[in-house]
């Protein structure tokens, strides 16, 4: 699992109807491990890592939101 923090502090939806302040955005991408099950398990581990990081911040105001997906990627946003 490749997890990249983008450093973005705002998110604008595709239709550009508003701007939302965010803490950060993560791009998640699978490394093709040769097996759908291995890819799934690797993705699960990556998502769990992001959730653990949010919990460790001990901030009740943080929300994790899945935003879109590609063929082998997911984008998570961390809201205030």
Rosetta silent file (secondary structure, phi, psi, omega in degrees, C-alpha in Angstrom):
SEQUENCE: XXXXXXXXXXXXXXXXXXXXXXXXXXXXXXXXXXXXXXXXXXXXXXXXXXXXXXXXXXXXXXXXXXXXXXXXXXXXXXXX
SCORE:     score description
SCORE:     0.000 S_00000001
   1 L     0.000  126.295  175.511    0.000    0.000    0.000 S_00000001
   2 E  -100.349  121.131  178.793    1.352    3.345   -1.016 S_00000001
   3 E  -119.567  120.564  179.820    0.056    6.163    1.220 S_00000001
   4 E  -122.035  123.657  171.960    0.938    9.722    0.288 S_00000001
   5 E   -79.683  130.962 -176.788   -0.076   12.779    2.300 S_00000001
   6 L   -86.376  -21.890 -177.390   -0.821   15.543   -0.157 S_00000001
   7 L    78.694    5.998 -179.492   -0.465   18.439    2.281 S_00000001
   8 L   -71.039  143.680  179.773   -3.653   20.003    0.949 S_00000001
   9 L  -114.986    1.540  173.014   -5.565   22.233    3.355 S_00000001
  10 E  -148.446  154.522 -179.603   -8.728   22.641    1.323 S_00000001
  11 E  -127.895  133.629  176.321  -10.871   20.469   -0.892 S_00000001
  12 E  -119.781  121.194 -178.999  -13.019   21.601   -3.800 S_00000001
  13 L   -64.858  165.964 -176.219  -15.484   19.031   -5.163 S_00000001
  14 L   -52.133  -38.839 -177.504  -15.543   18.170   -8.839 S_00000001
  15 L   -85.235    1.315  174.976  -18.403   20.568   -9.575 S_00000001
  16 L    53.558   41.568 -178.324  -16.583   23.390   -7.744 S_00000001
  17 L   -89.898  -15.142  177.490  -19.699   24.395   -5.795 S_00000001
  18 L  -163.290  170.913  175.441  -17.885   25.074   -2.502 S_00000001
  19 E  -122.671  132.955 -179.301  -14.521   24.901   -0.730 S_00000001
  20 E  -116.692  127.322  174.400  -14.011   22.790    2.412 S_00000001
  21 E   -71.883  136.582  178.353  -11.108   23.307    4.828 S_00000001
  22 E  -134.183  160.810  176.636   -9.341   20.020    5.598 S_00000001
  23 E   -77.687  -46.761  179.874   -6.392   18.935    7.744 S_00000001
  24 E  -166.503  166.151  175.042   -4.834   16.802    5.005 S_00000001
  25 E  -128.907  138.259  179.561   -5.633   14.513    2.115 S_00000001
  26 E  -112.874  136.268  169.590   -4.146   11.077    1.586 S_00000001
  27 E  -103.628  125.805  178.951   -3.797    9.284   -1.718 S_00000001
  28 E  -112.519  133.702  178.508   -3.810    5.500   -1.310 S_00000001
  29 E  -138.801  138.230  177.165   -2.710    3.199   -4.078 S_00000001
  30 L   -76.118  142.991  166.919   -2.332   -0.547   -4.272 S_00000001
  31 L   -94.185  121.534 -176.809    0.928   -2.121   -5.253 S_00000001
  32 L   -62.189  106.546 -175.761   -0.148   -4.968   -7.495 S_00000001
  33 L   -93.821    8.373  176.116    0.887   -7.916   -5.331 S_00000001
  34 L    87.749   -3.690 -178.642   -0.244  -10.518   -7.848 S_00000001
  35 L  -146.911  132.218  178.360   -3.350  -11.564   -5.939 S_00000001
  36 H   -58.916  -41.320 -179.888   -6.654   -9.780   -5.399 S_00000001
  37 H   -64.172  -42.490  177.770   -6.758  -11.124   -1.817 S_00000001
  38 H   -64.402  -40.633  176.917   -3.241   -9.850   -1.073 S_00000001
  39 H   -61.930  -43.787  178.907   -4.136   -6.454   -2.566 S_00000001
  40 H   -60.371  -48.261 -179.593   -7.305   -6.333   -0.430 S_00000001
  41 H   -63.653  -38.128  178.449   -5.401   -7.240    2.745 S_00000001
  42 H   -65.859  -40.501  176.826   -2.709   -4.674    1.947 S_00000001
  43 H   -63.178  -43.720  178.687   -5.364   -1.983    1.428 S_00000001
  44 H   -58.143  -44.354  178.925   -7.007   -2.914    4.743 S_00000001
  45 H   -61.915  -41.736  179.108   -3.677   -2.518    6.545 S_00000001
  46 H   -64.661  -43.243  178.611   -3.153    0.908    4.950 S_00000001
  47 H   -64.904  -41.068  177.905   -6.630    2.139    5.889 S_00000001
  48 H   -61.526  -35.982  178.786   -6.154    0.858    9.451 S_00000001
  49 H   -64.002  -41.405  178.853   -2.898    2.817    9.654 S_00000001
  50 H   -67.088  -42.068  178.151   -4.678    6.061    8.723 S_00000001
  51 H   -61.976  -44.279  178.959   -7.464    5.392   11.259 S_00000001
  52 H   -59.937  -42.713  178.960   -4.880    4.648   13.976 S_00000001
  53 H   -61.636  -41.356  178.450   -3.081    7.895   13.189 S_00000001
  54 H   -64.988  -40.293  179.069   -6.350    9.853   13.495 S_00000001
  55 H   -65.221  -41.553 -178.373   -7.144    8.175   16.839 S_00000001
  56 H   -64.967  -22.271  176.598   -3.669    8.920   18.180 S_00000001
  57 L   -70.055  -17.457  177.453   -4.217   12.628   17.499 S_00000001
  58 L    51.552   42.378  178.218   -6.904   12.412   20.206 S_00000001
  59 L  -118.497  112.274 -177.873   -8.965   15.093   18.559 S_00000001
  60 L   -67.157  -14.303 -175.869  -12.683   14.410   18.559 S_00000001
  61 L   -87.233   -3.024 -178.557  -13.153   16.959   15.820 S_00000001
  62 L   -87.384  132.250  175.776  -11.278   14.955   13.166 S_00000001
  63 E  -122.570  139.313  173.183  -13.341   12.986   10.644 S_00000001
  64 E  -103.138  132.124 -176.398  -11.987   10.653    7.999 S_00000001
  65 E  -132.411  130.767  174.418  -13.954   10.621    4.770 S_00000001
  66 E   -78.562  132.915 -177.544  -13.445    8.479    1.690 S_00000001
  67 E  -132.523   98.172  174.521  -13.468   10.651   -1.409 S_00000001
  68 E    75.694  169.129  176.269  -13.511    8.952   -4.752 S_00000001
  69 E  -159.951  152.649  173.529  -11.593    6.018   -6.062 S_00000001
  70 L  -111.670 -164.163 -179.452   -9.704    5.005   -9.136 S_00000001
  71 L   -62.184  -40.016 -178.729   -8.986    1.571  -10.431 S_00000001
  72 L  -136.411   34.014 -179.756   -6.425    0.956   -7.683 S_00000001
  73 E  -146.615  156.259  176.796   -6.578    4.011   -5.475 S_00000001
  74 E  -135.886  146.981  176.854   -8.668    5.660   -2.780 S_00000001
  75 E  -117.136  128.237  178.227   -8.517    9.201   -1.484 S_00000001
  76 E  -112.932  140.956  174.806   -9.155    9.966    2.204 S_00000001
  77 E  -117.764  144.282  178.979   -9.707   13.411    3.629 S_00000001
  78 E  -111.838  109.527 -176.701   -9.187   14.415    7.216 S_00000001
  79 E   -93.643  156.675  171.718  -11.688   17.132    8.196 S_00000001
  80 L   -71.564    0.000    0.000  -11.658   19.484   11.162 S_00000001
